[in-house]
Amino acid sequence: MVEGLAERLVERLVESQQRILKLTKENPYISKKELAEIIGISTTAIDKNIKQLKKKGLLKRIGPDKGGYWEIVDA
């Protein structure tokens, strides 16, 4: 029943959120500033999108802002 849940959730994400997940999967140590530069949106927009991804249980931060990393949560 849970099978495919993560895939269905990702399909409902806006493009910038999908790109954030893709980039953090490729490089868990990527910074918000780097995400903003690559995606072409402000760091404020990155913060808002990350907040939504965390709320949906798809992304979490492990450790501090400096030296920590992103983890994609598997459903």
PDB file as gemmi writes it, atoms N, CA and C in Angstrom:
CRYST1    1.000    1.000    1.000  90.00  90.00  90.00 P 1                      
ATOM      1  N   MET A   1       0.819  -1.194   0.000  1.00  0.00           N  
ATOM      2  CA  MET A   1       0.000   0.000   0.000  1.00  0.00           C  
ATOM      3  C   MET A   1       0.864   1.260   0.000  1.00  0.00           C  
ATOM      4  N   VAL A   2       1.979   1.201   0.722  1.00  0.00           N  
ATOM      5  CA  VAL A   2       2.888   2.340   0.781  1.00  0.00           C  
ATOM      6  C   VAL A   2       3.753   2.396  -0.475  1.00  0.00           C  
ATOM      7  N   GLU A   3       3.851   1.275  -1.165  1.00  0.00           N  
ATOM      8  CA  GLU A   3       4.671   1.200  -2.365  1.00  0.00           C  
ATOM      9  C   GLU A   3       4.252   2.267  -3.369  1.00  0.00           C  
ATOM     10  N   GLY A   4       5.226   3.035  -3.844  1.00  0.00           N  
ATOM     11  CA  GLY A   4       4.931   4.080  -4.813  1.00  0.00           C  
ATOM     12  C   GLY A   4       4.510   5.396  -4.192  1.00  0.00           C  
ATOM     13  N   LEU A   5       4.382   5.447  -2.873  1.00  0.00           N  
ATOM     14  CA  LEU A   5       3.956   6.683  -2.212  1.00  0.00           C  
ATOM     15  C   LEU A   5       4.944   7.808  -2.473  1.00  0.00           C  
ATOM     16  N   ALA A   6       6.229   7.536  -2.320  1.00  0.00           N  
ATOM     17  CA  ALA A   6       7.246   8.565  -2.546  1.00  0.00           C  
ATOM     18  C   ALA A   6       7.185   9.079  -3.981  1.00  0.00           C  
ATOM     19  N   GLU A   7       7.004   8.173  -4.932  1.00  0.00           N  
ATOM     20  CA  GLU A   7       6.937   8.577  -6.335  1.00  0.00           C  
ATOM     21  C   GLU A   7       5.730   9.478  -6.595  1.00  0.00           C  
ATOM     22  N   ARG A   8       4.590   9.138  -5.993  1.00  0.00           N  
ATOM     23  CA  ARG A   8       3.391   9.961  -6.179  1.00  0.00           C  
ATOM     24  C   ARG A   8       3.563  11.332  -5.538  1.00  0.00           C  
ATOM     25  N   LEU A   9       4.224  11.382  -4.387  1.00  0.00           N  
ATOM     26  CA  LEU A   9       4.456  12.666  -3.729  1.00  0.00           C  
ATOM     27  C   LEU A   9       5.362  13.548  -4.577  1.00  0.00           C  
ATOM     28  N   VAL A  10       6.421  12.962  -5.130  1.00  0.00           N  
ATOM     29  CA  VAL A  10       7.361  13.730  -5.944  1.00  0.00           C  
ATOM     30  C   VAL A  10       6.672  14.292  -7.179  1.00  0.00           C  
ATOM     31  N   GLU A  11       5.751  13.539  -7.774  1.00  0.00           N  
ATOM     32  CA  GLU A  11       5.034  14.012  -8.955  1.00  0.00           C  
ATOM     33  C   GLU A  11       4.235  15.277  -8.652  1.00  0.00           C  
ATOM     34  N   ARG A  12       3.794  15.449  -7.412  1.00  0.00           N  
ATOM     35  CA  ARG A  12       2.984  16.602  -7.033  1.00  0.00           C  
ATOM     36  C   ARG A  12       3.823  17.825  -6.658  1.00  0.00           C  
ATOM     37  N   LEU A  13       5.125  17.680  -6.575  1.00  0.00           N  
ATOM     38  CA  LEU A  13       5.985  18.791  -6.190  1.00  0.00           C  
ATOM     39  C   LEU A  13       6.165  19.755  -7.352  1.00  0.00           C  
ATOM     40  N   VAL A  14       6.366  21.011  -7.009  1.00  0.00           N  
ATOM     41  CA  VAL A  14       6.658  21.989  -8.051  1.00  0.00           C  
ATOM     42  C   VAL A  14       8.065  21.716  -8.584  1.00  0.00           C  
ATOM     43  N   GLU A  15       8.358  22.265  -9.741  1.00  0.00           N  
ATOM     44  CA  GLU A  15       9.626  21.982 -10.410  1.00  0.00           C  
ATOM     45  C   GLU A  15      10.836  22.313  -9.535  1.00  0.00           C  
ATOM     46  N   SER A  16      10.812  23.456  -8.855  1.00  0.00           N  
ATOM     47  CA  SER A  16      11.967  23.834  -8.036  1.00  0.00           C  
ATOM     48  C   SER A  16      12.184  22.843  -6.894  1.00  0.00           C  
ATOM     49  N   GLN A  17      11.107  22.320  -6.328  1.00  0.00           N  
ATOM     50  CA  GLN A  17      11.241  21.329  -5.256  1.00  0.00           C  
ATOM     51  C   GLN A  17      11.812  20.020  -5.806  1.00  0.00           C  
ATOM     52  N   GLN A  18      11.398  19.637  -6.995  1.00  0.00           N  
ATOM     53  CA  GLN A  18      11.943  18.435  -7.629  1.00  0.00           C  
ATOM     54  C   GLN A  18      13.439  18.606  -7.880  1.00  0.00           C  
ATOM     55  N   ARG A  19      13.823  19.802  -8.322  1.00  0.00           N  
ATOM     56  CA  ARG A  19      15.240  20.060  -8.602  1.00  0.00           C  
ATOM     57  C   ARG A  19      16.060  20.071  -7.315  1.00  0.00           C  
ATOM     58  N   ILE A  20      15.486  20.616  -6.233  1.00  0.00           N  
ATOM     59  CA  ILE A  20      16.177  20.612  -4.938  1.00  0.00           C  
ATOM     60  C   ILE A  20      16.438  19.174  -4.506  1.00  0.00           C  
ATOM     61  N   LEU A  21      15.434  18.312  -4.618  1.00  0.00           N  
ATOM     62  CA  LEU A  21      15.613  16.903  -4.247  1.00  0.00           C  
ATOM     63  C   LEU A  21      16.678  16.233  -5.111  1.00  0.00           C  
ATOM     64  N   LYS A  22      16.645  16.492  -6.401  1.00  0.00           N  
ATOM     65  CA  LYS A  22      17.616  15.891  -7.321  1.00  0.00           C  
ATOM     66  C   LYS A  22      19.034  16.343  -6.974  1.00  0.00           C  
ATOM     67  N   LEU A  23      19.202  17.648  -6.758  1.00  0.00           N  
ATOM     68  CA  LEU A  23      20.531  18.190  -6.477  1.00  0.00           C  
ATOM     69  C   LEU A  23      21.059  17.742  -5.118  1.00  0.00           C  
ATOM     70  N   THR A  24      20.188  17.663  -4.116  1.00  0.00           N  
ATOM     71  CA  THR A  24      20.642  17.215  -2.797  1.00  0.00           C  
ATOM     72  C   THR A  24      20.949  15.715  -2.800  1.00  0.00           C  
ATOM     73  N   LYS A  25      20.288  14.974  -3.672  1.00  0.00           N  
ATOM     74  CA  LYS A  25      20.602  13.544  -3.802  1.00  0.00           C  
ATOM     75  C   LYS A  25      21.978  13.377  -4.445  1.00  0.00           C  
ATOM     76  N   GLU A  26      22.263  14.203  -5.456  1.00  0.00           N  
ATOM     77  CA  GLU A  26      23.553  14.145  -6.145  1.00  0.00           C  
ATOM     78  C   GLU A  26      24.691  14.625  -5.249  1.00  0.00           C  
ATOM     79  N   ASN A  27      24.412  15.647  -4.415  1.00  0.00           N  
ATOM     80  CA  ASN A  27      25.428  16.222  -3.533  1.00  0.00           C  
ATOM     81  C   ASN A  27      24.785  16.597  -2.200  1.00  0.00           C  
ATOM     82  N   PRO A  28      24.790  15.686  -1.226  1.00  0.00           N  
ATOM     83  CA  PRO A  28      24.151  15.957   0.065  1.00  0.00           C  
ATOM     84  C   PRO A  28      24.750  17.151   0.816  1.00  0.00           C  
ATOM     85  N   TYR A  29      25.953  17.575   0.446  1.00  0.00           N  
ATOM     86  CA  TYR A  29      26.622  18.678   1.135  1.00  0.00           C  
ATOM     87  C   TYR A  29      26.412  20.026   0.447  1.00  0.00           C  
ATOM     88  N   ILE A  30      25.544  20.084  -0.551  1.00  0.00           N  
ATOM     89  CA  ILE A  30      25.299  21.319  -1.291  1.00  0.00           C  
ATOM     90  C   ILE A  30      24.685  22.374  -0.363  1.00  0.00           C  
ATOM     91  N   SER A  31      25.086  23.630  -0.569  1.00  0.00           N  
ATOM     92  CA  SER A  31      24.571  24.717   0.269  1.00  0.00           C  
ATOM     93  C   SER A  31      23.307  25.317  -0.345  1.00  0.00           C  
ATOM     94  N   LYS A  32      22.570  26.045   0.472  1.00  0.00           N  
ATOM     95  CA  LYS A  32      21.373  26.730  -0.025  1.00  0.00           C  
ATOM     96  C   LYS A  32      21.761  27.749  -1.089  1.00  0.00           C  
ATOM     97  N   LYS A  33      22.896  28.411  -0.887  1.00  0.00           N  
ATOM     98  CA  LYS A  33      23.369  29.396  -1.868  1.00  0.00           C  
ATOM     99  C   LYS A  33      23.659  28.721  -3.209  1.00  0.00           C  
ATOM    100  N   GLU A  34      24.306  27.564  -3.165  1.00  0.00           N  
ATOM    101  CA  GLU A  34      24.592  26.824  -4.399  1.00  0.00           C  
ATOM    102  C   GLU A  34      23.302  26.368  -5.070  1.00  0.00           C  
ATOM    103  N   LEU A  35      22.342  25.892  -4.281  1.00  0.00           N  
ATOM    104  CA  LEU A  35      21.046  25.495  -4.840  1.00  0.00           C  
ATOM    105  C   LEU A  35      20.397  26.671  -5.557  1.00  0.00           C  
ATOM    106  N   ALA A  36      20.415  27.836  -4.907  1.00  0.00           N  
ATOM    107  CA  ALA A  36      19.799  29.032  -5.488  1.00  0.00           C  
ATOM    108  C   ALA A  36      20.461  29.405  -6.809  1.00  0.00           C  
ATOM    109  N   GLU A  37      21.791  29.358  -6.848  1.00  0.00           N  
ATOM    110  CA  GLU A  37      22.522  29.715  -8.070  1.00  0.00           C  
ATOM    111  C   GLU A  37      22.226  28.736  -9.205  1.00  0.00           C  
ATOM    112  N   ILE A  38      22.207  27.454  -8.906  1.00  0.00           N  
ATOM    113  CA  ILE A  38      21.978  26.438  -9.939  1.00  0.00           C  
ATOM    114  C   ILE A  38      20.542  26.495 -10.464  1.00  0.00           C  
ATOM    115  N   ILE A  39      19.578  26.613  -9.545  1.00  0.00           N  
ATOM    116  CA  ILE A  39      18.166  26.605  -9.941  1.00  0.00           C  
ATOM    117  C   ILE A  39      17.741  27.950 -10.521  1.00  0.00           C  
ATOM    118  N   GLY A  40      18.398  29.021 -10.069  1.00  0.00           N  
ATOM    119  CA  GLY A  40      18.072  30.349 -10.594  1.00  0.00           C  
ATOM    120  C   GLY A  40      16.967  31.050  -9.825  1.00  0.00           C  
ATOM    121  N   ILE A  41      16.872  30.755  -8.520  1.00  0.00           N  
ATOM    122  CA  ILE A  41      15.904  31.438  -7.664  1.00  0.00           C  
ATOM    123  C   ILE A  41      16.642  31.970  -6.438  1.00  0.00           C  
ATOM    124  N   SER A  42      15.978  32.813  -5.661  1.00  0.00           N  
ATOM    125  CA  SER A  42      16.609  33.420  -4.490  1.00  0.00           C  
ATOM    126  C   SER A  42      16.796  32.405  -3.363  1.00  0.00           C  
ATOM    127  N   THR A  43      17.685  32.737  -2.432  1.00  0.00           N  
ATOM    128  CA  THR A  43      17.874  31.861  -1.275  1.00  0.00           C  
ATOM    129  C   THR A  43      16.611  31.840  -0.412  1.00  0.00           C  
ATOM    130  N   THR A  44      15.851  32.933  -0.425  1.00  0.00           N  
ATOM    131  CA  THR A  44      14.573  32.966   0.300  1.00  0.00           C  
ATOM    132  C   THR A  44      13.608  31.946  -0.298  1.00  0.00           C  
ATOM    133  N   ALA A  45      13.565  31.871  -1.622  1.00  0.00           N  
ATOM    134  CA  ALA A  45      12.706  30.891  -2.297  1.00  0.00           C  
ATOM    135  C   ALA A  45      13.185  29.470  -1.995  1.00  0.00           C  
ATOM    136  N   ILE A  46      14.497  29.279  -1.932  1.00  0.00           N  
ATOM    137  CA  ILE A  46      15.050  27.969  -1.560  1.00  0.00           C  
ATOM    138  C   ILE A  46      14.575  27.592  -0.165  1.00  0.00           C  
ATOM    139  N   ASP A  47      14.663  28.548   0.779  1.00  0.00           N  
ATOM    140  CA  ASP A  47      14.213  28.296   2.156  1.00  0.00           C  
ATOM    141  C   ASP A  47      12.744  27.879   2.197  1.00  0.00           C  
ATOM    142  N   LYS A  48      11.901  28.575   1.438  1.00  0.00           N  
ATOM    143  CA  LYS A  48      10.467  28.261   1.417  1.00  0.00           C  
ATOM    144  C   LYS A  48      10.217  26.868   0.852  1.00  0.00           C  
ATOM    145  N   ASN A  49      10.923  26.533  -0.216  1.00  0.00           N  
ATOM    146  CA  ASN A  49      10.763  25.210  -0.829  1.00  0.00           C  
ATOM    147  C   ASN A  49      11.275  24.103   0.087  1.00  0.00           C  
ATOM    148  N   ILE A  50      12.400  24.340   0.746  1.00  0.00           N  
ATOM    149  CA  ILE A  50      12.940  23.348   1.676  1.00  0.00           C  
ATOM    150  C   ILE A  50      11.979  23.149   2.842  1.00  0.00           C  
ATOM    151  N   LYS A  51      11.388  24.237   3.314  1.00  0.00           N  
ATOM    152  CA  LYS A  51      10.413  24.146   4.401  1.00  0.00           C  
ATOM    153  C   LYS A  51       9.252  23.234   3.995  1.00  0.00           C  
ATOM    154  N   GLN A  52       8.770  23.384   2.761  1.00  0.00           N  
ATOM    155  CA  GLN A  52       7.676  22.539   2.267  1.00  0.00           C  
ATOM    156  C   GLN A  52       8.114  21.076   2.144  1.00  0.00           C  
ATOM    157  N   LEU A  53       9.328  20.858   1.660  1.00  0.00           N  
ATOM    158  CA  LEU A  53       9.836  19.490   1.527  1.00  0.00           C  
ATOM    159  C   LEU A  53       9.981  18.823   2.896  1.00  0.00           C  
ATOM    160  N   LYS A  54      10.437  19.599   3.879  1.00  0.00           N  
ATOM    161  CA  LYS A  54      10.550  19.065   5.246  1.00  0.00           C  
ATOM    162  C   LYS A  54       9.167  18.752   5.804  1.00  0.00           C  
ATOM    163  N   LYS A  55       8.212  19.655   5.557  1.00  0.00           N  
ATOM    164  CA  LYS A  55       6.841  19.474   6.046  1.00  0.00           C  
ATOM    165  C   LYS A  55       6.217  18.207   5.457  1.00  0.00           C  
ATOM    166  N   LYS A  56       6.552  17.907   4.198  1.00  0.00           N  
ATOM    167  CA  LYS A  56       6.031  16.716   3.528  1.00  0.00           C  
ATOM    168  C   LYS A  56       6.816  15.460   3.908  1.00  0.00           C  
ATOM    169  N   GLY A  57       7.861  15.648   4.714  1.00  0.00           N  
ATOM    170  CA  GLY A  57       8.655  14.511   5.169  1.00  0.00           C  
ATOM    171  C   GLY A  57       9.574  13.930   4.116  1.00  0.00           C  
ATOM    172  N   LEU A  58       9.967  14.735   3.135  1.00  0.00           N  
ATOM    173  CA  LEU A  58      10.800  14.239   2.044  1.00  0.00           C  
ATOM    174  C   LEU A  58      12.273  14.597   2.186  1.00  0.00           C  
ATOM    175  N   LEU A  59      12.582  15.609   3.013  1.00  0.00           N  
ATOM    176  CA  LEU A  59      13.954  16.090   3.129  1.00  0.00           C  
ATOM    177  C   LEU A  59      14.218  16.494   4.564  1.00  0.00           C  
ATOM    178  N   LYS A  60      15.424  16.193   5.040  1.00  0.00           N  
ATOM    179  CA  LYS A  60      15.796  16.687   6.360  1.00  0.00           C  
ATOM    180  C   LYS A  60      17.275  17.037   6.372  1.00  0.00           C  
ATOM    181  N   ARG A  61      17.624  17.896   7.308  1.00  0.00           N  
ATOM    182  CA  ARG A  61      18.999  18.345   7.459  1.00  0.00           C  
ATOM    183  C   ARG A  61      19.621  17.587   8.622  1.00  0.00           C  
ATOM    184  N   ILE A  62      20.782  17.013   8.380  1.00  0.00           N  
ATOM    185  CA  ILE A  62      21.526  16.314   9.415  1.00  0.00           C  
ATOM    186  C   ILE A  62      22.733  17.181   9.772  1.00  0.00           C  
ATOM    187  N   GLY A  63      22.813  17.571  11.039  1.00  0.00           N  
ATOM    188  CA  GLY A  63      23.937  18.387  11.483  1.00  0.00           C  
ATOM    189  C   GLY A  63      23.694  19.867  11.269  1.00  0.00           C  
ATOM    190  N   PRO A  64      24.724  20.676  11.539  1.00  0.00           N  
ATOM    191  CA  PRO A  64      24.592  22.135  11.447  1.00  0.00           C  
ATOM    192  C   PRO A  64      24.587  22.631  10.001  1.00  0.00           C  
ATOM    193  N   ASP A  65      24.269  23.920   9.839  1.00  0.00           N  
ATOM    194  CA  ASP A  65      24.278  24.522   8.502  1.00  0.00           C  
ATOM    195  C   ASP A  65      25.657  24.382   7.854  1.00  0.00           C  
ATOM    196  N   LYS A  66      26.700  24.618   8.637  1.00  0.00           N  
ATOM    197  CA  LYS A  66      28.065  24.441   8.119  1.00  0.00           C  
ATOM    198  C   LYS A  66      28.569  23.086   8.591  1.00  0.00           C  
ATOM    199  N   GLY A  67      28.843  22.215   7.652  1.00  0.00           N  
ATOM    200  CA  GLY A  67      29.359  20.895   7.989  1.00  0.00           C  
ATOM    201  C   GLY A  67      28.307  19.799   8.008  1.00  0.00           C  
ATOM    202  N   GLY A  68      27.046  20.168   7.934  1.00  0.00           N  
ATOM    203  CA  GLY A  68      25.976  19.176   7.900  1.00  0.00           C  
ATOM    204  C   GLY A  68      25.694  18.737   6.473  1.00  0.00           C  
ATOM    205  N   TYR A  69      24.657  17.926   6.324  1.00  0.00           N  
ATOM    206  CA  TYR A  69      24.295  17.459   4.983  1.00  0.00           C  
ATOM    207  C   TYR A  69      22.797  17.218   4.897  1.00  0.00           C  
ATOM    208  N   TRP A  70      22.304  17.112   3.669  1.00  0.00           N  
ATOM    209  CA  TRP A  70      20.888  16.862   3.398  1.00  0.00           C  
ATOM    210  C   TRP A  70      20.653  15.372   3.281  1.00  0.00           C  
ATOM    211  N   GLU A  71      19.501  14.935   3.762  1.00  0.00           N  
ATOM    212  CA  GLU A  71      19.118  13.535   3.619  1.00  0.00           C  
ATOM    213  C   GLU A  71      17.715  13.466   3.039  1.00  0.00           C  
ATOM    214  N   ILE A  72      17.573  12.713   1.959  1.00  0.00           N  
ATOM    215  CA  ILE A  72      16.257  12.496   1.369  1.00  0.00           C  
ATOM    216  C   ILE A  72      15.627  11.329   2.112  1.00  0.00           C  
ATOM    217  N   VAL A  73      14.419  11.554   2.597  1.00  0.00           N  
ATOM    218  CA  VAL A  73      13.732  10.553   3.404  1.00  0.00           C  
ATOM    219  C   VAL A  73      12.962   9.616   2.486  1.00  0.00           C  
ATOM    220  N   ASP A  74      13.260   8.331   2.575  1.00  0.00           N  
ATOM    221  CA  ASP A  74      12.544   7.327   1.784  1.00  0.00           C  
ATOM    222  C   ASP A  74      11.269   6.943   2.499  1.00  0.00           C  
ATOM    223  N   ALA A  75      10.163   6.931   1.749  1.00  0.00           N  
ATOM    224  CA  ALA A  75       8.874   6.557   2.346  1.00  0.00           C  
ATOM    225  C   ALA A  75       8.735   5.061   2.397  1.00  0.00           C  
TER     226      ALA A  75                                                      
END                                                                             
